[in-house]
Amino acid sequence: MSIKNLDLDLLRSFAAVAELGSISAAAQRIGRTQSAVSLQMDRLAEQLGFPVVERKGRGVALTPRGAAFLDDARRLLDLNDRVLGHHLRSGFSEPLRLGFVQDVAESALQRILARLGSLFPGAPITVRVCSTNTMIEKLRIGELDLAAGYRVETDVPTRLIMREQMCWIGARSLRLNPEEPVPLLMFESPCIFRSAAISALTAAGRSFRIALTSPSLPGVMAAVGAGLGITLRSARSLRPDLMTIGDLGTQPLPHFEYALYSRAENRLPALDQIEQVIEEELRRERPLFAVA
């Protein structure tokens, strides 16, 4: 029996298609044409002996066997990147100063830092978790090299990477009285979720009260879990003891967008790879709305 070798280029394209749910979006990310990526999916199917993706509406979806294969494909790619990082990129030793909003820090940061540590083993990495506006200011004065935050208007170089739907979140045991003001558990102002929550309830004619204000996401989510009220976040914040709340009478809630911000000058050569890692890990967290 002859031994087959999987083509890592095919696996990388497959992982991009799986994360983005679109061959055209994956082609744009990896720098190939749409037809080339389609041919890659056909070649991967030939190597494996089963199709990994199938057409679904305007995009594509994983086949059952393709979904089962995805984790193995990612493990192979991660191993490849670690080996290359250890043997080929160990000469990169410049400090990497990164910033993240709390939603990223709570969900994907551990995987991001693990991958960056493998890719750049000789580079000291420092991380600041703070608001988007604070990160942008740190970029301006040269204290950060790259930041992942919410999209805001700024003159700092910005790359939009994805968007998510806002949703009301509360404890499964919570019972809201429609005759009483909605108890809101919110970040300190300014905060895009706080502003959106107040605007949505005001437009619906629903009274509310700020039951808790916290500078930290764990503080807000602890109060949500305790049943003190509800908050407005993304589905990324859901846990088994929490649920989305859909009966507040508000109009459809807005999306919010994640963006990568970088310094205008003295851009490090490693930042392109770091941006790719951050985007991949944020998208890996859960199915998200892809940027058109």
N, C-alpha and C positions, 0 to 999 in steps of 0.2 A: 504493500500500500504506500503510495507516494504521500509525502507530507506537504501540505499547503502552507504558504506563508501569507498572512493577511497583510494587505497594503494599508499602511498607516494613513496615507493621504485619503483613501476611501473612508476610513474610520473617522477622520477629522471632519470630512464633509458630511458624513452620516450624523455625527453628533450635532453639527450646526443645523442640519435640516430638522432633527428631532427637537432642538431647543426653540427654533424659530417657527416651526410648522409651515415652512414655505421654502421651496427650492430656489425661488428668485431671491429671497432675503438671504438665504445661506450663500448663494453665489456672490452676492454683493459683499458679504462679510469676508469670505475667503479669497476674493479676487479672481473668480472664474466666471465664465458665462453660465447662463441658466441651462443651456443644452449640455454643457460639459458636466455640470453637477448631476443632471438627469442620467447621463451615461455612467457616471460614477456609481449611482445607486443601482443601475443595472449590473455593472461589473461586480459590485459587492454581493448582490443577490446570486450571481453566478458562482462566486467564491464560496458562499455559505450554503448554497443549495436551497435557499428560500428567499422570497421577497421581504425586504425590510420596511418599505413604505408603500402606501397606496393613496390614490387620489381621493380627496374628500372636499367637496365644494370647490372653493378657489385655492385651497391649499393642499397639503398632504398630511396624512396621519400614519403613525407606526402600525404595522401589522402586529398581531399578538406575538409572533416570534421575533419581530424586530424590536418590540418593547422589551422582551426578555433579554435580548442581546445587548441592549443599550448600555447597561451597567458594566458589562464585560468590556465593551468598546471603550468606555470612559476610563476604566482601570488600565487598559493597555496604553491609552494616550497619556494618562498621568504618569505611568511608569516610564514611558519614552521621554517625557519632559523632565522628570527627575534625573534620569541618566544623563541627558544632554546638559542639564543645569550643573550637574556635579563635575562632568568631565570637560565640557566645552565652554561654559560660561562662567566658570569659577573666577575668572580674572576680573569680572565686573565687581568692584568693591565700593562704589560711591554710595553714600547714604540714600535711602529711599524714604521720603517723608510723605505719608499718606493720611488723608482725612476721610471720615465716613460719618453719615448721619446714623442715628441710633437704630433705625429700622434695619439697615445693612449690618450694623454691628451685632444686633440680636440674632440675625438669621444666617448670613453667609460669611461673616468675617473669619471664622475659624478655618473654613476651607480655603478662603482666599489667601490667608497668611501662610497656611501650610504649603500651598502650591508655590507662592512667591519665595518661600524659604528654600524650596527645592530648586527653583529656577535660578535663584541668585544667592547661593550659599555664602558668598563672601561679602554681601552687601548688608550693612546694618539697616534694619527696618524700624522706623518709629511711626506710631499711629496716634492720631488725635480724633476722638469721637465728639462731635459738637454739631451745632446748627449749620445749615447751608451758608447762611450769611457770614458766620464766623470763619468757615473754611475759605470762602471767597476772599475775605480780607487777609487771611494768612497766606493765600496764594499771591496776592498783590504785593505783600511785603517780603516775599521770598522765604516764608517759614514752612510752606508745604510745596510739594512737587505735583501732586495729583489728588483730586478729591471726588468722591462719589456722593452726590446729594440730590435734592429735589431741584427741578428746573425752575430757575428764576431769571428775571431780566438782569443781565450783567454784560460788561465789556470784556470779561475774562473769557479766554477761549473755551468753548462749550461744545460737547458732543452729546446729543440726545440718544439714549440707548433703549428706553422702553417706557411703557406707561402701565399703570394699574388702576383698577376701579376702587374708589372709596366705598366703604360700607360701614353701617352701624354695627357695633359689636357689644354684646353683653353676656353676662353669665347665664347658663342654661336655667338656673333656678330663679332668675330675676323675673318679676311680674310688675310691669309698669301700670300705674293707675292713669287712665286717659284724662281724668279730671285734675290731675296734679301736674306741676311743671316737670319737664323731663330733666332728670339729674345728669349733668354732663361731667365727664372726667376728662380733663384736657391738659395739654402742654401749656406752659407759660406763653404769653404773646410776645413776639409775633410767631404765628404757626399757621401753615396753610390748612391743616385739618381743623383747628379751632375756628378759623374764619369761615371755612366751608360749612361746619356744623351750625354755627350761629346763623349764617345766611339761609341755610336750608330750612331750619325750624322757623325763622322769622317769616320767610316767604310762605310757609304752610300755615301761618297763624297759630303755631304751637308754642306755648310758653315753656320756658326752661330756666334752670338755675345752674350755676357752676358749683358742683358739689365737691370737686377736687381740682387743684392746679398743681402740677408737678413739673420739674425740669427734666425728669428722666422717664424713659419708656417703661422700665420695670416698675416704677412707682405707679404710673397710670394703669398698667395691666394688672398689678396686684389689686388695686381698688376695683377694677372691672371684675376680676375673679371673685372678689369678696361680695359682689352684688351691690356695691354702693351706687351704681348707675351705669351709663353706657358711654362709649367713646366712638370716635370716627377715625378709622385707620384703613389699611388694606387687609385683604384676606390673609396676608402674610402673618398677621398677628393672631390668627385663630389658634386655639388649643382645644383639646378634647372637652374641657369644661366650659367652653365658650361657644357662642353661636352668633350668626348674623341676625339683626333685628330688621324686619321689613314692614312693620305696620305703624310707622310714625306719621304717615300722610304726607311725606315730603316728595318733591319731584325727584326724578332720577338723579343720583349723586354724580358729581363730576369725576373725571379721571385726574390723576396726578402723574407727573413724569419724573423719571430718574435721568440724571445727566452726569457726565464726567467733565470736570473742570480741571484745567491745567494752567501753568504759568505761561505768560506771553513770550518770555525770553528764557534762554538757557535750558531748553527742554532736554531731559536726559534721554539717551538712546534706548533705555529699557522701558520707557513709558508705553510704547505701543503694545508690547507684550503684557504689561501690567493691566492696561485697559481691557485687553481681550480676556484675561483671567477674571477680572471683576465682572464683566458683562456675562461671561459664561456661567459664573457661579450665581449671580443674581437670577438669571433665567432658569437655572437648574432647580432653584428653590421650589417653584411651583409653576403651573401653566400661567403665562402672563400675556397681556396684550402686546403684540409686536408692533413696533413703529412702522408705519407704512413707508 
